[in-house]
Amino acid sequence: MPLRLDIKKKLSTRSDRVKSVDIHPTEPWILASLYDGNVYIWNYETQNMVKSFEVSPNNPVRTARFIAKKQWIVTGSDDTYIRVYNYNTMEKIKSFEAHADYIRCIIVHPTLPYILSSSDDMFIKLWDYEKGWSNTQVFEGHSHYVMSIAWNPKDTNQFATASLDKTVKVWSINSPHPHFTLEGHEKGINSVEYFSGGEKPYLISGADDKLVKIWDYQSKTCVQTLEGHSNNVSVVCYHPELPLILSGSEDGTVKLWHSSTYRLERTLNYGMGFVWSMNFLRGSNFIGLGYDDGTVVLKIGKNKPPVSMDQGGKVIYAKHNEIRISNISSTLEQEVQDGEKLMLQSKDLGNCEVFPQSLQHNSNGRFVSVCGDGEFIIYTALAWRNKSFGNALEFVWAEDSGQYAVRESTSRIKIFKNFKETHSFKPSFSAEGIFGGSLLGVKSNDTLCFYSWDSADIIRRIEKTSPKNIFWSENGDYLAIVTDKSTFILRYYKDTVQKYLESGQPIGELGIENAFDVVHEIEDTIGTGLWVGDCFIYINRSSKLNYCVGTEVVTISHLEKHMYLLKYLPQSGRLYLSDKNLNIVSYKLHISVISYQTSILRGDLEGAERILPKIPQDQRNSIAHFLESQGYKEKALEVSTDLDHRFELAIQLENLDVAHEIALKSDSETKFKHLGDLALSIGEIKLAEDCLKKAEDLPGLLLLYTSTGDLEGMKMLAKLSEEKGQTNISFICYLLLPNSLLNCLNTLCTSGDYSEAAFMARTYLPSMVPDMVEKWKESLKSTSSKASEALSNPIDFPNLFPQYDQSIRAEKYFESLRSQPKPSTDYLKIVQSSLAKKQRNLLEEIESVSQQDYDKVLSQLQHFSLHSGVSESTTINTNNNNNSNTASSLLDDLDFTSTNTNTNTNTSQKVASPLSSPSPIRNSGSIASPQKQPQQDINITTPPLIDPSPVDHDLVLDPTPITNTVSPTKTSPTADLSFLDNIPVDHDEEDEF
């Protein structure tokens, strides 16, 4: 039977003639040197060009190699120069003339800082790049162009060369003369390579006589000649992992030969012209090809190594045809870190008659199957004795240790039990693969069918799916169907299927309808997987080791490289994995965690509670997250040890006590803010205030205090916001606090917002306009003197401020009215009475007030202030966008030292404001301006925060001309002074409101 080969084209690019290729050892890159003098680096996974170098225009670059440990590429071209570049920075490191003629080949020593170069000058030269690229040895012996060089992988001090003088010579780096010469080709030899697998001392060569020869360099004889090419053989190599010889020719084909039988297995022709170069990466299945028309990268075979592990921890693996065994149990008593490579002793178990492409234990571990070269062989696991064999493209074991099946071809499936054939059938489609487990799975390109092992009857047919693999749980209840894009977790109902089969009912084309049920879909690409109980463990394409319980996916570890799952051993509680080079590592898997999660998913809360004490403390947080995802948040809060997670759960559960306790422990502003918002939303005002204070959440405190009418809190917040530089908050506080408009102005001035302060004074405190305008003008001088001079002060330009006297008079008058706070019980009455009234105009109202009434109000204000001890407070913030204020909030209790020339009524100035400044003395003499006082800090006791009347909304003292002013002859609205009747003449402290 022919060797089963999986060949995938990973990269195909078009370019000028490619004279050499090299594959990077760690990155998915291929280096291509071109006949036009350029060098390209391609990523064969993304199909994109990574870098390009213009090395020698108009001179072919016949050879280029990676020096990965230096991050260099080294090139040789027809201008006889060797050039070295850093492939990250593209900087040229070195350039020197190395030969007297075209440079044909360069190879890099695998460990030492050496390169070898060969040329048409018939010399081979050794260069040491750690010694300034000094030429340490020249090898002379060929009589024609030296076309190719190859290091001996078994002895890196030796190398072989191929020349157009029809010979292959073997050299040592310590001697300038060859050890011996191999002759046999009739024409010039273009390529030579060593056998890299196994112990055979073989060389391979390809020549212009269209032949490929295999040489034994110990006996110095030709052991085989391969014929088949119709033109010169330009390049040859051994596959690094599979028993294959590859040869490329000027006939445009690449031929694959079996390295043991020398049978031609496959011929590849991609229609890209002559094949000029070939390169492989040791330890992988990648082969690079250079053609007349571009570059191709092939992946031949699978990366998964032929290795299997039984339940006792015995690992059997294949190194080419050699079979070896190791025992994991020797490491059970050692302390092993997750991901640490296990140091295992191995011994030779024997050889295999076929090249093992897959290797599997049966369910009880007594037998091991080997499949390859189109055949299968079953061996005993311990003695490695042959028990059975036959033809097979694929081999799978059943859940029953004595049953197995083989796929002989795309049209024939055979089932065996106890090494005897029991069934043979031909599927109704082309069988492209088979899968073992509780049922026998057979797939085509778009269909998957499950068959009974005992009767070969179809159990279920699934259309429009062609899985890459199928993994069954040990009890056969669950299976994972892995496709290219996602994985489906299915439940298999054994009892339902068994009852249906026993009933004798006919089975339709699609099988038994209720045989399976989809449990979950994992939207991930999975490489290998296995089941531990009802938990599916897998490695995805991103090299993450995950497990899935129900619908929950948990990451165990991020792997440094792609690995393959072997087995879970309950005795060690660890998962064992292998890489493609058969290095074995392990990871701890807590079965108690999986058992607990399984119990939760099944609804067995009592069983889960019994398992919980067995779970280690370092796994409690993962359990808590799992419980949260399943809706058991109270239990998750109880189990979790992570303060952040517990706080989130407590917030979700509105458990304020636990959340507050955690916030105090962590002392986190964020936690206090979240807790404060929650407490506020559910009415826990005291807790909300404490948390917002600790979080320094000033906007939250502003919302809280304004909602609850907390006067003292507003005062505290105003001072705190000033200390924190949050002037917008302090401004709002002062705007809402009684008797604090001066503080608003002070806030604006402190923050340098003199223009806003001037406009606010013009609207709410006309008497302060001159001072604010002067400050504004002073601040503008440094930026624009013209702008500063353009500003007008009502003192200097009274004609530009019509009705300014009236606005000051109104300010004083309504200030006195506002000094009498109303009880909150009157709110509804005020609202109802305000509905029938229109928006008020204070300037119109002040005109209707007689001088006698005006003096009476001011005198009552003076008497009231003297007895009540009313004073002002000063603090600051910026925000002048609140136009919806009542008369009480617009006209705070401001006291000016004023003299009424008509009545000789004096109002003494109780507090010297830092903002006070002279206001103009008008010709009418009705109001005397307050005198400027020295600036000082002011501490003032204010009356309680009152609920303003909606009647006073939108009232401003704008001194601009008012249209439709009421004439003296018409009836004007009169101010309501009835409240004065209730003001006591003698006011004691106990009568304060």
Stockholm file with secondary structure:
# STOCKHOLM 1.0

chainA/1-993         MPLRLDIKKKLSTRSDRVKSVDIHPTEPWILASLYDGNVYIWNYETQNMVKSFEVSPNNPVRTARFIAKKQWIVTGSDDTYIRVYNYNTMEKIKSFEAHADYIRCIIVHPTLPYILSSSDDMFIKLWDYEKGWSNTQVFEGHSHYVMSIAWNPKDTNQFATASLDKTVKVWSINSPHPHFTLEGHEKGINSVEYFSGGEKPYLISGADDKLVKIWDYQSKTCVQTLEGHSNNVSVVCYHPELPLILSGSEDGTVKLWHSSTYRLERTLNYGMGFVWSMNFLRGSNFIGLGYDDGTVVLKIGKNKPPVSMDQGGKVIYAKHNEIRISNISSTLEQEVQDGEKLMLQSKDLGNCEVFPQSLQHNSNGRFVSVCGDGEFIIYTALAWRNKSFGNALEFVWAEDSGQYAVRESTSRIKIFKNFKETHSFKPSFSAEGIFGGSLLGVKSNDTLCFYSWDSADIIRRIEKTSPKNIFWSENGDYLAIVTDKSTFILRYYKDTVQKYLESGQPIGELGIENAFDVVHEIEDTIGTGLWVGDCFIYINRSSKLNYCVGTEVVTISHLEKHMYLLKYLPQSGRLYLSDKNLNIVSYKLHISVISYQTSILRGDLEGAERILPKIPQDQRNSIAHFLESQGYKEKALEVSTDLDHRFELAIQLENLDVAHEIALKSDSETKFKHLGDLALSIGEIKLAEDCLKKAEDLPGLLLLYTSTGDLEGMKMLAKLSEEKGQTNISFICYLLLPNSLLNCLNTLCTSGDYSEAAFMARTYLPSMVPDMVEKWKESLKSTSSKASEALSNPIDFPNLFPQYDQSIRAEKYFESLRSQPKPSTDYLKIVQSSLAKKQRNLLEEIESVSQQDYDKVLSQLQHFSLHSGVSESTTINTNNNNNSNTASSLLDDLDFTSTNTNTNTNTSQKVASPLSSPSPIRNSGSIASPQKQPQQDINITTPPLIDPSPVDHDLVLDPTPITNTVSPTKTSPTADLSFLDNIPVDHDEEDEF
#=GR chainA/1-993 SS CCCCCCEEEEEEEECSCEEEEEECSSSSEEEEEETTSEEEEEETTTTEEEEEEECSTTSCEEEEEEEGGGTEEEEEETTSEEEEEETTTCCEEEEEECCSSCEEEEEECSSSSEEEEEETTSEEEEEEGGGTSEEEEEEECCSSCEEEEEECTTCTTEEEEEETTSEEEEEETTCSSCSEEEECCSSCEEEEEECCSSSCCEEEEEETTSEEEEEETTTTEEEEEEECCSSCEEEEEECSSSSEEEEEETTSCEEEEETTTCCEEEEECCSSSCEEEEEECTTSCEEEEEESSEEEEEEESCSSCSEEECTTSEEEEEETTEEEEEEGGGGTTSCCCTTCCCCCCEEEEEECSSCCSEEEECTTSSEEEEEETTEEEEEETTTCCEEEEEECSEEEEBSSTTEEEEEEETTEEEEEETTEEEEEECCSSCCCEEECBSSEEEECSSEEEEECTTTCCEEEEEESCCCSEEEECTTSSEEEEECSSCEEEEEECHHHHHHHHHHTCCCCTTBCGGGEEEEEEECSCEEEEEEETTEEEEEETTCEEEEEETTEEEEEEECSSCCEEEEEETTTTEEEEECTTCCEEEEECCHHHHHHHHHHHTTCHHHHHHHGGGSCGGGHHHHHHHHHHTTCHHHHHHHCCCHHHHHHHHHHTTCHHHHHHHHHHHTCHHHHHHHHHHHHHTTCHHHHHHHHHHTTCHHHHHHHHHHHTCHHHHHHHHHHHHHTTCHHHHHHHHHHSTTCHHHHHHHHHHTTCHHHHHHHHHHHCGGGHHHHHHHHHHHHTTTCHHHHHHCCCTTTCGGGSTTHHHHHHHHHHHHHHHTSCCCGGGHHHHHHHHTTSCCCCHHHHHHTSCHHHHHHHHHHHHHHHHHHTCCCCCCCCCCCCCCCCCHHHHSCCCCCCEECTTTCCEECCCSCCTTCCCCCCCTTCSSCCCCCCCCCCCCCCCCCCCCCCGGGTTCCCCCSCCTTCCCTTSCCCCCCCGGGGGSCSSCCGGGCC
#=GC SS_cons         CCCCCCEEEEEEEECSCEEEEEECSSSSEEEEEETTSEEEEEETTTTEEEEEEECSTTSCEEEEEEEGGGTEEEEEETTSEEEEEETTTCCEEEEEECCSSCEEEEEECSSSSEEEEEETTSEEEEEEGGGTSEEEEEEECCSSCEEEEEECTTCTTEEEEEETTSEEEEEETTCSSCSEEEECCSSCEEEEEECCSSSCCEEEEEETTSEEEEEETTTTEEEEEEECCSSCEEEEEECSSSSEEEEEETTSCEEEEETTTCCEEEEECCSSSCEEEEEECTTSCEEEEEESSEEEEEEESCSSCSEEECTTSEEEEEETTEEEEEEGGGGTTSCCCTTCCCCCCEEEEEECSSCCSEEEECTTSSEEEEEETTEEEEEETTTCCEEEEEECSEEEEBSSTTEEEEEEETTEEEEEETTEEEEEECCSSCCCEEECBSSEEEECSSEEEEECTTTCCEEEEEESCCCSEEEECTTSSEEEEECSSCEEEEEECHHHHHHHHHHTCCCCTTBCGGGEEEEEEECSCEEEEEEETTEEEEEETTCEEEEEETTEEEEEEECSSCCEEEEEETTTTEEEEECTTCCEEEEECCHHHHHHHHHHHTTCHHHHHHHGGGSCGGGHHHHHHHHHHTTCHHHHHHHCCCHHHHHHHHHHTTCHHHHHHHHHHHTCHHHHHHHHHHHHHTTCHHHHHHHHHHTTCHHHHHHHHHHHTCHHHHHHHHHHHHHTTCHHHHHHHHHHSTTCHHHHHHHHHHTTCHHHHHHHHHHHCGGGHHHHHHHHHHHHTTTCHHHHHHCCCTTTCGGGSTTHHHHHHHHHHHHHHHTSCCCGGGHHHHHHHHTTSCCCCHHHHHHTSCHHHHHHHHHHHHHHHHHHTCCCCCCCCCCCCCCCCCHHHHSCCCCCCEECTTTCCEECCCSCCTTCCCCCCCTTCSSCCCCCCCCCCCCCCCCCCCCCCGGGTTCCCCCSCCTTCCCTTSCCCCCCCGGGGGSCSSCCGGGCC
//
